[in-house]
């Protein structure tokens, strides 16, 4: 084997990719110089949830794409997710990126590849899940690609619209901005931690908690309404979904905006199921809530003087969020303000899409992956 072979994690590979091939995309004008054209205001070089194109007129096009594991989900392999569920999840994962940019989803293009031994019923179940999710999120499955493969392969691209100048990005947070989250995090990661070892360890939780753990996988919710409100009201200075887990999201927002964050331990809302699983795996609930988990909450920053107006707007729409910290100057770094009043490093393990993430979970540490 060559001595220079390396295997880095996803953030490292993306950084190398941007430097080598994607730098300088943002600001490019594409199309016919004398006719239809678009300005790529957020390209791959920015490393955000989606690409953003400003079109002639007050219209911005938002486009994002995600592959999901489908049958390689741990819970699917354990018989806890159906083909309907993984079809639904595919759409939710993609629409969540559109929601994080504050756009209204107008279509989803899906790639559904399947092995020869998947019968018509199984195939139609996947498509039924895709259709139901599109219906629930107010959009349409407008085509894509269908065909054979060695196993089920699911990928999609979502398309959204917003008014020019209102798309949300990960950049823009300023020191003093309040960091908010639309709901509890860590539930989907806790589900994997629990069901991966439930039988071997003889674990049992009340039916209601087990249902809560599975619900996030079976019917994940893209926060479209919240994203639209943040965009149209001009409340958020930065926004991202929490699909890599809360810790990773905080790190990415900080890097993109060039700020630090103080996270207040007592302000992190813990779902009862996360607390219950944390006890079983020998972790603490804050650590598990911040670790890698495929939740689709929105994490966003709001200027302190606009926080009450934002909260009132959410309440009028029947929505809510929690303030978990504030942005600080970049030299302050990232810190958890503990119940003891001291500054601590952020707990948990951020999902970086490498083999050791799964190994950490299996050996009892806090990385929790799908």
VENQUI-V668329 format. One record per pair of residues at least 24 apart in sequence whose ideal C-beta (glycine too) atoms are under 8 Angstrom apart, sorted by the first residue. I is the first residue (numbers start at 1). J is the second residue. If there is no record, write none. Layout:
I;J / I;J
This chain:
7;354 / 8;354 / 9;352 / 9;353 / 9;354 / 10;352 / 10;353 / 10;354 / 11;352 / 14;47 / 18;44 / 18;45 / 18;47 / 41;167 / 42;167 / 42;169 / 46;169 / 46;170 / 46;171 / 46;256 / 47;170 / 47;256 / 48;101 / 48;169 / 48;170 / 48;171 / 48;240 / 48;256 / 49;97 / 49;100 / 49;101 / 49;170 / 49;240 / 49;241 / 50;97 / 50;98 / 50;100 / 50;101 / 50;103 / 50;158 / 50;160 / 52;101 / 52;167 / 52;169 / 54;164 / 55;164 / 57;164 / 58;163 / 58;164 / 59;161 / 59;163 / 59;164 / 60;103 / 60;161 / 60;162 / 60;163 / 60;164 / 60;165 / 60;166 / 60;167 / 61;159 / 61;160 / 61;161 / 62;98 / 62;101 / 62;103 / 62;159 / 62;160 / 62;161 / 62;162 / 62;167 / 63;157 / 63;158 / 63;159 / 63;160 / 64;94 / 64;97 / 64;98 / 64;101 / 64;157 / 64;158 / 65;94 / 65;155 / 65;156 / 65;157 / 65;158 / 66;90 / 66;93 / 66;94 / 66;97 / 66;155 / 66;156 / 67;153 / 67;154 / 67;155 / 68;93 / 68;154 / 68;155 / 69;154 / 69;370 / 70;151 / 70;152 / 70;153 / 70;154 / 71;151 / 71;152 / 72;151 / 73;217 / 73;370 / 74;192 / 74;195 / 74;196 / 74;370 / 75;191 / 75;192 / 75;195 / 75;214 / 75;217 / 78;195 / 78;196 / 80;195 / 80;214 / 80;217 / 81;214 / 81;217 / 81;218 / 82;125 / 82;129 / 82;218 / 83;122 / 83;123 / 83;125 / 83;126 / 83;129 / 84;125 / 84;126 / 84;128 / 84;129 / 84;132 / 85;129 / 85;217 / 85;218 / 85;219 / 86;126 / 86;129 / 86;152 / 86;154 / 87;112 / 87;125 / 87;126 / 87;127 / 87;128 / 87;129 / 87;130 / 87;131 / 87;132 / 87;133 / 87;154 / 88;129 / 88;130 / 88;132 / 88;133 / 88;218 / 88;219 / 88;220 / 89;129 / 89;133 / 89;217 / 89;220 / 90;129 / 90;130 / 90;133 / 90;154 / 90;155 / 90;156 / 91;129 / 91;130 / 91;133 / 91;134 / 91;137 / 91;141 / 91;156 / 91;158 / 92;133 / 92;137 / 92;219 / 92;220 / 92;221 / 92;222 / 92;296 / 93;156 / 93;220 / 93;243 / 93;294 / 93;296 / 94;156 / 94;157 / 94;158 / 95;133 / 95;137 / 95;139 / 95;158 / 95;222 / 95;224 / 96;220 / 96;222 / 96;223 / 96;241 / 96;243 / 96;296 / 97;158 / 97;241 / 98;158 / 98;159 / 98;160 / 98;222 / 98;224 / 98;227 / 99;222 / 99;223 / 99;224 / 99;226 / 99;227 / 99;228 / 99;241 / 99;296 / 99;298 / 100;168 / 100;223 / 100;227 / 100;239 / 100;240 / 100;241 / 100;298 / 101;160 / 101;162 / 101;167 / 101;168 / 101;169 / 101;227 / 101;231 / 101;239 / 102;162 / 102;166 / 102;167 / 102;168 / 102;227 / 102;228 / 102;230 / 102;231 / 102;232 / 102;236 / 102;239 / 103;160 / 103;161 / 103;162 / 103;167 / 103;227 / 103;228 / 103;231 / 104;138 / 104;160 / 104;161 / 104;162 / 104;224 / 104;228 / 105;137 / 105;138 / 105;139 / 105;158 / 105;159 / 105;160 / 105;222 / 105;224 / 106;139 / 106;140 / 106;159 / 106;160 / 106;161 / 107;139 / 107;140 / 107;141 / 107;142 / 107;158 / 107;159 / 108;134 / 108;139 / 108;140 / 108;141 / 108;142 / 108;156 / 108;157 / 108;158 / 108;159 / 109;141 / 109;142 / 109;143 / 109;144 / 109;156 / 109;157 / 109;158 / 109;159 / 110;141 / 110;143 / 110;144 / 110;145 / 110;154 / 110;155 / 110;156 / 111;144 / 111;145 / 111;146 / 111;153 / 111;154 / 111;155 / 111;156 / 112;144 / 112;145 / 112;146 / 112;152 / 112;153 / 112;154 / 113;145 / 113;146 / 113;147 / 113;148 / 113;149 / 113;152 / 113;153 / 113;154 / 114;147 / 114;148 / 114;149 / 114;151 / 114;152 / 114;153 / 115;148 / 115;149 / 115;150 / 115;151 / 115;152 / 116;148 / 118;152 / 126;152 / 126;154 / 137;222 / 137;224 / 138;224 / 162;228 / 162;231 / 162;232 / 163;232 / 166;231 / 166;232 / 166;234 / 167;231 / 168;227 / 168;230 / 168;231 / 168;236 / 168;238 / 168;239 / 168;300 / 169;238 / 169;239 / 169;256 / 170;238 / 170;239 / 170;240 / 170;252 / 170;253 / 170;256 / 170;257 / 171;238 / 171;256 / 171;257 / 172;237 / 172;238 / 172;257 / 172;301 / 173;237 / 173;238 / 173;253 / 173;254 / 173;257 / 173;259 / 173;301 / 173;327 / 174;237 / 174;257 / 174;259 / 174;301 / 174;303 / 174;327 / 175;259 / 175;260 / 175;327 / 175;328 / 175;329 / 176;303 / 176;304 / 176;326 / 176;327 / 177;237 / 177;238 / 177;259 / 177;301 / 177;302 / 177;303 / 177;304 / 177;326 / 177;327 / 178;301 / 178;302 / 178;303 / 178;304 / 178;307 / 178;323 / 178;325 / 178;326 / 178;327 / 179;250 / 179;253 / 179;261 / 179;263 / 179;299 / 179;300 / 179;301 / 179;323 / 179;324 / 179;325 / 179;326 / 179;327 / 180;299 / 180;300 / 180;301 / 180;302 / 180;310 / 180;321 / 180;322 / 180;323 / 180;324 / 181;242 / 181;246 / 181;269 / 181;297 / 181;298 / 181;299 / 181;300 / 181;321 / 181;322 / 181;324 / 182;223 / 182;226 / 182;297 / 182;298 / 182;299 / 182;319 / 182;320 / 182;321 / 182;322 / 183;269 / 183;295 / 183;297 / 183;321 / 183;322 / 184;269 / 184;270 / 184;271 / 184;274 / 184;289 / 184;297 / 185;242 / 185;245 / 185;246 / 185;289 / 185;290 / 185;293 / 185;295 / 185;297 / 186;245 / 186;246 / 186;270 / 186;271 / 186;274 / 186;288 / 186;289 / 186;290 / 186;291 / 186;293 / 186;295 / 186;368 / 187;212 / 187;213 / 187;216 / 187;271 / 187;273 / 187;274 / 187;293 / 187;295 / 188;216 / 188;217 / 188;220 / 188;293 / 188;294 / 188;295 / 188;370 / 189;245 / 189;288 / 189;291 / 189;292 / 189;293 / 189;294 / 189;295 / 189;368 / 189;369 / 189;370 / 190;271 / 190;273 / 190;274 / 190;277 / 190;278 / 190;288 / 190;293 / 190;368 / 191;216 / 191;217 / 191;273 / 191;277 / 192;361 / 192;368 / 192;369 / 192;370 / 193;277 / 193;281 / 193;288 / 193;361 / 193;368 / 194;277 / 194;280 / 194;281 / 196;361 / 196;362 / 197;281 / 201;280 / 203;280 / 205;273 / 205;276 / 205;277 / 205;280 / 209;272 / 209;273 / 209;276 / 210;273 / 212;271 / 212;272 / 212;273 / 213;273 / 213;277 / 216;295 / 220;294 / 220;296 / 221;296 / 222;296 / 223;296 / 223;297 / 223;298 / 225;317 / 225;319 / 226;298 / 226;314 / 226;319 / 226;321 / 227;298 / 229;313 / 229;314 / 229;317 / 229;319 / 230;298 / 230;300 / 230;310 / 233;309 / 233;310 / 233;313 / 235;300 / 235;302 / 235;306 / 235;309 / 235;310 / 235;313 / 236;300 / 236;301 / 236;302 / 236;310 / 237;300 / 237;301 / 237;302 / 237;303 / 238;300 / 238;301 / 239;298 / 239;299 / 239;300 / 239;301 / 240;298 / 240;299 / 240;300 / 241;296 / 241;297 / 241;298 / 241;299 / 242;293 / 242;295 / 242;296 / 242;297 / 242;298 / 242;299 / 243;294 / 243;295 / 243;296 / 244;292 / 244;294 / 244;350 / 244;351 / 245;290 / 245;291 / 245;292 / 245;293 / 245;294 / 245;295 / 245;348 / 245;350 / 245;351 / 245;368 / 246;289 / 246;290 / 246;291 / 246;293 / 246;295 / 246;299 / 246;348 / 247;290 / 247;291 / 247;292 / 247;346 / 247;347 / 247;348 / 247;349 / 247;350 / 248;292 / 248;350 / 248;351 / 248;352 / 249;299 / 250;299 / 250;334 / 250;346 / 251;334 / 251;346 / 251;350 / 253;299 / 253;301 / 254;330 / 254;334 / 257;301 / 257;327 / 258;330 / 259;327 / 259;328 / 259;329 / 259;330 / 260;327 / 260;328 / 260;329 / 260;330 / 260;331 / 260;332 / 260;333 / 260;334 / 260;335 / 261;325 / 261;326 / 261;327 / 261;328 / 261;334 / 261;335 / 262;325 / 262;326 / 262;328 / 262;332 / 262;335 / 262;337 / 262;343 / 263;324 / 263;325 / 263;334 / 263;335 / 263;336 / 263;337 / 263;346 / 264;324 / 264;325 / 264;336 / 264;337 / 265;336 / 265;337 / 265;338 / 265;339 / 266;339 / 267;322 / 267;323 / 267;324 / 267;325 / 268;322 / 268;324 / 269;322 / 269;324 / 281;364 / 282;364 / 283;366 / 284;347 / 286;336 / 286;347 / 286;348 / 287;347 / 287;348 / 287;366 / 288;348 / 288;366 / 288;368 / 289;348 / 290;346 / 290;347 / 290;348 / 291;347 / 291;348 / 291;349 / 291;350 / 291;351 / 291;366 / 291;367 / 291;368 / 292;348 / 292;349 / 292;350 / 292;351 / 292;357 / 292;367 / 292;368 / 292;369 / 293;351 / 293;368 / 294;370 / 301;327
